Amino acid sequence: MVADQYAKPEEVKEEDGEINPPLFQEVLETGVPGFDELLFTGGIPKGNTVLLAGGAGTGKSTFCRQICNNLASKGKQCMYVSFEESIPRIIMSMHSFGWDAQRYIKEGKLLIQKVDPLDVLRMKFGSISGSGSATEITAKIQPLIIPRGFNPEVIVVDSLSAVIAATVSREKNYRIYLHQLFSFFEESGATSFLITETEQMPVKYSSSGIEEFLADGIIVMYNVQKGTVRENAIEVLKMRYAKHQKKIVYFEITNKGIVVHPERQVSLD
């Protein structure tokens, strides 16, 4: 099956109050073993903004770095924006799975940026006092910077939780930033992954709830306690423009990265 020629005229339906996009929706194949099988399109619709939610240590960053590695190895450009972890530590983490991040950086296929969320907010709002006086400024400043001539197929933000932590009580500033960020992704045309920290067994998938509303897709990664051990599980909870399997399945983190097992369902009980 050719992934980007999945949709047929009779399959274009109205779902969740929205009309699916035109025929032959192109998709991004993540290359994460077993994951793309969870989507009947064979991948994530290109241009979608996807929320990747889960508790600490569930593999969210690894999942995104694996996608970047897979695409960069095929000559595609990817941008990884970290609000917390340093660039050397990200490179070291990728190398631990055998992913040659330094090579892709030198070849111009992978761009890793370390950004202080406080600097982002200061740049956009002049101050972070929450005075609301910076609305005029925010219209002129991009929430992220893509270097001229760099056209990423994928943009990863790791993580939105760091931005909202930096705003503390200044929720208004975060909401403005968030709306601009989603508009930025849409205009860039990139498929975007926004990492958010949740409880290990989340009932909400973002810090403010706005992210869930704005996102085209939500992927949830669980760390399920089974007696004295924990089991990794993943679920495509929502994905606009793509039918997907409605089940939670097991995944493992191997020395070569994440492997999803679509045939092995996991109960959250």
Beta strands, then each sheet from edge to edge (+ up, - down):
strand 1: 14-15
strand 2: 18-19
strand 3: 27-28
strand 4: 44-45
strand 5: 49-54
strand 6: 78-82
strand 7: 110-114
strand 8: 154-158
strand 9: 191-197
strand 10: 217-226
strand 11: 229-239
strand 12: 249-254
strand 13: 257-265
sheet 1: 1+ 2-
sheet 2: 3+ 4-
sheet 3: 7+ 6+ 8+ 9+ 5+ 10+ 11- 12+ 13-
end
